[in-house]
């Protein structure tokens, strides 16, 4: 059974930094893509960033490019989302996901999410 467990969320001030972690278990993930999505209250879930666990190739949404960085630790089956220069509009529940193919359109597994709140 696949499990994705997010951690690291919290309440921060605008301009602060925060790092989220997602620990995966239950499958061999070496050729998977893992990524982060977020959902703000009243809005649809949106893609944030993804990384291929084999090649290390990353992608980030335009809204976080240059501020957020996704990284991985294959030995720990863990991906991280380093967030800096946080803005109020980054407030959302952040979810970890996996996909063998394009994670933006076909995420297979989801974590339960971790709340990030950014105050002015």
Biotite code that builds the C-alpha atoms (Angstrom):
import biotite.structure as struc

atoms = struc.array([
    struc.Atom([0.000, 0.000, 0.000], chain_id="A", res_id=1, res_name="UNK", atom_name="CA", element="C"),
    struc.Atom([1.454, 3.320, -1.095], chain_id="A", res_id=2, res_name="UNK", atom_name="CA", element="C"),
    struc.Atom([1.744, 5.975, 1.567], chain_id="A", res_id=3, res_name="UNK", atom_name="CA", element="C"),
    struc.Atom([2.774, 9.578, 1.101], chain_id="A", res_id=4, res_name="UNK", atom_name="CA", element="C"),
    struc.Atom([3.273, 11.534, 4.289], chain_id="A", res_id=5, res_name="UNK", atom_name="CA", element="C"),
    struc.Atom([3.774, 15.284, 4.115], chain_id="A", res_id=6, res_name="UNK", atom_name="CA", element="C"),
    struc.Atom([5.289, 17.351, 6.877], chain_id="A", res_id=7, res_name="UNK", atom_name="CA", element="C"),
    struc.Atom([6.754, 20.778, 7.496], chain_id="A", res_id=8, res_name="UNK", atom_name="CA", element="C"),
    struc.Atom([3.744, 23.011, 7.075], chain_id="A", res_id=9, res_name="UNK", atom_name="CA", element="C"),
    struc.Atom([2.966, 25.847, 9.439], chain_id="A", res_id=10, res_name="UNK", atom_name="CA", element="C"),
    struc.Atom([2.230, 29.512, 9.926], chain_id="A", res_id=11, res_name="UNK", atom_name="CA", element="C"),
    struc.Atom([4.861, 31.939, 8.690], chain_id="A", res_id=12, res_name="UNK", atom_name="CA", element="C"),
    struc.Atom([5.104, 35.599, 7.778], chain_id="A", res_id=13, res_name="UNK", atom_name="CA", element="C"),
    struc.Atom([5.363, 36.966, 4.270], chain_id="A", res_id=14, res_name="UNK", atom_name="CA", element="C"),
    struc.Atom([8.944, 36.839, 3.092], chain_id="A", res_id=15, res_name="UNK", atom_name="CA", element="C"),
    struc.Atom([9.835, 33.859, 5.268], chain_id="A", res_id=16, res_name="UNK", atom_name="CA", element="C"),
    struc.Atom([11.037, 30.458, 4.118], chain_id="A", res_id=17, res_name="UNK", atom_name="CA", element="C"),
    struc.Atom([9.671, 26.998, 4.801], chain_id="A", res_id=18, res_name="UNK", atom_name="CA", element="C"),
    struc.Atom([10.599, 23.497, 3.671], chain_id="A", res_id=19, res_name="UNK", atom_name="CA", element="C"),
    struc.Atom([8.052, 20.749, 3.150], chain_id="A", res_id=20, res_name="UNK", atom_name="CA", element="C"),
    struc.Atom([8.909, 17.055, 3.103], chain_id="A", res_id=21, res_name="UNK", atom_name="CA", element="C"),
    struc.Atom([7.103, 14.095, 1.587], chain_id="A", res_id=22, res_name="UNK", atom_name="CA", element="C"),
    struc.Atom([8.119, 10.596, 2.609], chain_id="A", res_id=23, res_name="UNK", atom_name="CA", element="C"),
    struc.Atom([6.949, 7.824, 0.301], chain_id="A", res_id=24, res_name="UNK", atom_name="CA", element="C"),
    struc.Atom([6.616, 4.122, 1.006], chain_id="A", res_id=25, res_name="UNK", atom_name="CA", element="C"),
    struc.Atom([4.927, 1.031, -0.331], chain_id="A", res_id=26, res_name="UNK", atom_name="CA", element="C"),
    struc.Atom([6.424, 0.869, -3.796], chain_id="A", res_id=27, res_name="UNK", atom_name="CA", element="C"),
    struc.Atom([9.681, 1.120, -5.703], chain_id="A", res_id=28, res_name="UNK", atom_name="CA", element="C"),
    struc.Atom([9.678, 4.750, -6.785], chain_id="A", res_id=29, res_name="UNK", atom_name="CA", element="C"),
    struc.Atom([12.960, 4.884, -8.673], chain_id="A", res_id=30, res_name="UNK", atom_name="CA", element="C"),
    struc.Atom([11.367, 5.689, -12.049], chain_id="A", res_id=31, res_name="UNK", atom_name="CA", element="C"),
    struc.Atom([8.464, 7.702, -10.758], chain_id="A", res_id=32, res_name="UNK", atom_name="CA", element="C"),
    struc.Atom([7.762, 11.379, -10.805], chain_id="A", res_id=33, res_name="UNK", atom_name="CA", element="C"),
    struc.Atom([6.918, 12.945, -7.485], chain_id="A", res_id=34, res_name="UNK", atom_name="CA", element="C"),
    struc.Atom([5.523, 16.378, -7.030], chain_id="A", res_id=35, res_name="UNK", atom_name="CA", element="C"),
    struc.Atom([3.632, 18.963, -5.091], chain_id="A", res_id=36, res_name="UNK", atom_name="CA", element="C"),
    struc.Atom([0.213, 20.447, -5.652], chain_id="A", res_id=37, res_name="UNK", atom_name="CA", element="C"),
    struc.Atom([-1.644, 22.984, -3.550], chain_id="A", res_id=38, res_name="UNK", atom_name="CA", element="C"),
    struc.Atom([-5.217, 23.936, -2.961], chain_id="A", res_id=39, res_name="UNK", atom_name="CA", element="C"),
    struc.Atom([-6.266, 27.239, -1.484], chain_id="A", res_id=40, res_name="UNK", atom_name="CA", element="C"),
    struc.Atom([-9.654, 27.610, 0.139], chain_id="A", res_id=41, res_name="UNK", atom_name="CA", element="C"),
    struc.Atom([-12.322, 27.958, -2.479], chain_id="A", res_id=42, res_name="UNK", atom_name="CA", element="C"),
    struc.Atom([-9.960, 27.259, -5.358], chain_id="A", res_id=43, res_name="UNK", atom_name="CA", element="C"),
    struc.Atom([-9.045, 24.266, -7.461], chain_id="A", res_id=44, res_name="UNK", atom_name="CA", element="C"),
    struc.Atom([-5.981, 22.202, -6.787], chain_id="A", res_id=45, res_name="UNK", atom_name="CA", element="C"),
    struc.Atom([-3.018, 23.451, -8.799], chain_id="A", res_id=46, res_name="UNK", atom_name="CA", element="C"),
    struc.Atom([0.341, 22.040, -9.785], chain_id="A", res_id=47, res_name="UNK", atom_name="CA", element="C"),
    struc.Atom([3.368, 23.465, -7.972], chain_id="A", res_id=48, res_name="UNK", atom_name="CA", element="C"),
    struc.Atom([6.455, 21.424, -8.801], chain_id="A", res_id=49, res_name="UNK", atom_name="CA", element="C"),
    struc.Atom([7.615, 17.964, -9.808], chain_id="A", res_id=50, res_name="UNK", atom_name="CA", element="C"),
    struc.Atom([10.811, 15.949, -10.016], chain_id="A", res_id=51, res_name="UNK", atom_name="CA", element="C"),
    struc.Atom([11.732, 12.716, -11.739], chain_id="A", res_id=52, res_name="UNK", atom_name="CA", element="C"),
    struc.Atom([13.328, 10.422, -9.190], chain_id="A", res_id=53, res_name="UNK", atom_name="CA", element="C"),
    struc.Atom([15.560, 8.816, -11.813], chain_id="A", res_id=54, res_name="UNK", atom_name="CA", element="C"),
    struc.Atom([16.817, 11.752, -13.891], chain_id="A", res_id=55, res_name="UNK", atom_name="CA", element="C"),
    struc.Atom([16.367, 14.520, -11.328], chain_id="A", res_id=56, res_name="UNK", atom_name="CA", element="C"),
    struc.Atom([14.705, 16.708, -13.953], chain_id="A", res_id=57, res_name="UNK", atom_name="CA", element="C"),
    struc.Atom([12.424, 19.245, -12.321], chain_id="A", res_id=58, res_name="UNK", atom_name="CA", element="C"),
    struc.Atom([9.593, 21.518, -13.305], chain_id="A", res_id=59, res_name="UNK", atom_name="CA", element="C"),
    struc.Atom([7.980, 24.364, -11.424], chain_id="A", res_id=60, res_name="UNK", atom_name="CA", element="C"),
    struc.Atom([4.847, 26.362, -12.059], chain_id="A", res_id=61, res_name="UNK", atom_name="CA", element="C"),
    struc.Atom([5.240, 29.945, -13.188], chain_id="A", res_id=62, res_name="UNK", atom_name="CA", element="C"),
    struc.Atom([3.767, 31.200, -9.933], chain_id="A", res_id=63, res_name="UNK", atom_name="CA", element="C"),
    struc.Atom([6.582, 29.691, -7.850], chain_id="A", res_id=64, res_name="UNK", atom_name="CA", element="C"),
    struc.Atom([9.484, 29.672, -10.315], chain_id="A", res_id=65, res_name="UNK", atom_name="CA", element="C"),
    struc.Atom([12.508, 31.270, -8.708], chain_id="A", res_id=66, res_name="UNK", atom_name="CA", element="C"),
    struc.Atom([11.038, 31.074, -5.198], chain_id="A", res_id=67, res_name="UNK", atom_name="CA", element="C"),
    struc.Atom([10.342, 27.361, -4.682], chain_id="A", res_id=68, res_name="UNK", atom_name="CA", element="C"),
    struc.Atom([12.726, 24.478, -5.351], chain_id="A", res_id=69, res_name="UNK", atom_name="CA", element="C"),
    struc.Atom([11.869, 20.801, -5.412], chain_id="A", res_id=70, res_name="UNK", atom_name="CA", element="C"),
    struc.Atom([14.563, 18.283, -4.547], chain_id="A", res_id=71, res_name="UNK", atom_name="CA", element="C"),
    struc.Atom([14.867, 14.617, -3.662], chain_id="A", res_id=72, res_name="UNK", atom_name="CA", element="C"),
    struc.Atom([16.679, 12.130, -1.514], chain_id="A", res_id=73, res_name="UNK", atom_name="CA", element="C"),
    struc.Atom([16.319, 8.771, -3.240], chain_id="A", res_id=74, res_name="UNK", atom_name="CA", element="C"),
    struc.Atom([17.827, 6.866, -0.322], chain_id="A", res_id=75, res_name="UNK", atom_name="CA", element="C"),
    struc.Atom([15.015, 8.137, 1.877], chain_id="A", res_id=76, res_name="UNK", atom_name="CA", element="C"),
    struc.Atom([12.284, 8.060, -0.799], chain_id="A", res_id=77, res_name="UNK", atom_name="CA", element="C"),
    struc.Atom([11.666, 11.649, 0.151], chain_id="A", res_id=78, res_name="UNK", atom_name="CA", element="C"),
    struc.Atom([11.095, 14.803, -1.822], chain_id="A", res_id=79, res_name="UNK", atom_name="CA", element="C"),
    struc.Atom([11.338, 18.304, -0.478], chain_id="A", res_id=80, res_name="UNK", atom_name="CA", element="C"),
    struc.Atom([9.850, 21.624, -1.415], chain_id="A", res_id=81, res_name="UNK", atom_name="CA", element="C"),
    struc.Atom([11.997, 24.542, -0.335], chain_id="A", res_id=82, res_name="UNK", atom_name="CA", element="C"),
    struc.Atom([9.859, 27.649, -0.317], chain_id="A", res_id=83, res_name="UNK", atom_name="CA", element="C"),
    struc.Atom([11.314, 31.109, 0.027], chain_id="A", res_id=84, res_name="UNK", atom_name="CA", element="C"),
    struc.Atom([9.992, 34.658, -0.290], chain_id="A", res_id=85, res_name="UNK", atom_name="CA", element="C"),
    struc.Atom([6.583, 33.337, 0.706], chain_id="A", res_id=86, res_name="UNK", atom_name="CA", element="C"),
    struc.Atom([3.552, 35.414, -0.166], chain_id="A", res_id=87, res_name="UNK", atom_name="CA", element="C"),
    struc.Atom([0.072, 35.472, 1.262], chain_id="A", res_id=88, res_name="UNK", atom_name="CA", element="C"),
    struc.Atom([-1.190, 33.897, -1.938], chain_id="A", res_id=89, res_name="UNK", atom_name="CA", element="C"),
    struc.Atom([0.970, 30.843, -1.213], chain_id="A", res_id=90, res_name="UNK", atom_name="CA", element="C"),
    struc.Atom([-1.416, 30.002, 1.621], chain_id="A", res_id=91, res_name="UNK", atom_name="CA", element="C"),
    struc.Atom([-2.893, 26.591, 0.841], chain_id="A", res_id=92, res_name="UNK", atom_name="CA", element="C"),
    struc.Atom([-2.915, 22.941, 1.715], chain_id="A", res_id=93, res_name="UNK", atom_name="CA", element="C"),
    struc.Atom([0.072, 21.375, 0.002], chain_id="A", res_id=94, res_name="UNK", atom_name="CA", element="C"),
    struc.Atom([-0.253, 17.824, -1.267], chain_id="A", res_id=95, res_name="UNK", atom_name="CA", element="C"),
    struc.Atom([2.392, 15.366, -2.356], chain_id="A", res_id=96, res_name="UNK", atom_name="CA", element="C"),
    struc.Atom([1.684, 13.107, -5.321], chain_id="A", res_id=97, res_name="UNK", atom_name="CA", element="C"),
    struc.Atom([3.303, 10.450, -7.492], chain_id="A", res_id=98, res_name="UNK", atom_name="CA", element="C"),
    struc.Atom([2.926, 9.472, -11.119], chain_id="A", res_id=99, res_name="UNK", atom_name="CA", element="C"),
    struc.Atom([4.709, 7.131, -13.474], chain_id="A", res_id=100, res_name="UNK", atom_name="CA", element="C"),
    struc.Atom([3.964, 9.446, -16.383], chain_id="A", res_id=101, res_name="UNK", atom_name="CA", element="C"),
    struc.Atom([2.919, 13.102, -16.508], chain_id="A", res_id=102, res_name="UNK", atom_name="CA", element="C"),
    struc.Atom([2.101, 14.047, -12.947], chain_id="A", res_id=103, res_name="UNK", atom_name="CA", element="C"),
    struc.Atom([0.255, 17.199, -13.999], chain_id="A", res_id=104, res_name="UNK", atom_name="CA", element="C"),
    struc.Atom([-2.473, 15.155, -15.666], chain_id="A", res_id=105, res_name="UNK", atom_name="CA", element="C"),
    struc.Atom([-2.224, 11.722, -14.083], chain_id="A", res_id=106, res_name="UNK", atom_name="CA", element="C"),
    struc.Atom([-1.233, 11.699, -10.435], chain_id="A", res_id=107, res_name="UNK", atom_name="CA", element="C"),
    struc.Atom([-1.702, 8.208, -9.060], chain_id="A", res_id=108, res_name="UNK", atom_name="CA", element="C"),
    struc.Atom([-1.232, 8.546, -5.333], chain_id="A", res_id=109, res_name="UNK", atom_name="CA", element="C"),
    struc.Atom([-1.853, 11.447, -2.978], chain_id="A", res_id=110, res_name="UNK", atom_name="CA", element="C"),
    struc.Atom([-0.851, 12.379, 0.503], chain_id="A", res_id=111, res_name="UNK", atom_name="CA", element="C"),
    struc.Atom([-3.252, 13.937, 2.977], chain_id="A", res_id=112, res_name="UNK", atom_name="CA", element="C"),
    struc.Atom([-1.681, 17.356, 2.756], chain_id="A", res_id=113, res_name="UNK", atom_name="CA", element="C"),
    struc.Atom([0.016, 19.834, 5.033], chain_id="A", res_id=114, res_name="UNK", atom_name="CA", element="C"),
    struc.Atom([-1.256, 23.354, 5.687], chain_id="A", res_id=115, res_name="UNK", atom_name="CA", element="C"),
    struc.Atom([0.870, 26.369, 4.877], chain_id="A", res_id=116, res_name="UNK", atom_name="CA", element="C"),
    struc.Atom([-0.411, 29.729, 6.048], chain_id="A", res_id=117, res_name="UNK", atom_name="CA", element="C"),
    struc.Atom([1.377, 32.957, 5.206], chain_id="A", res_id=118, res_name="UNK", atom_name="CA", element="C"),
    struc.Atom([0.438, 36.073, 7.118], chain_id="A", res_id=119, res_name="UNK", atom_name="CA", element="C"),
    struc.Atom([1.105, 39.643, 6.077], chain_id="A", res_id=120, res_name="UNK", atom_name="CA", element="C"),
])
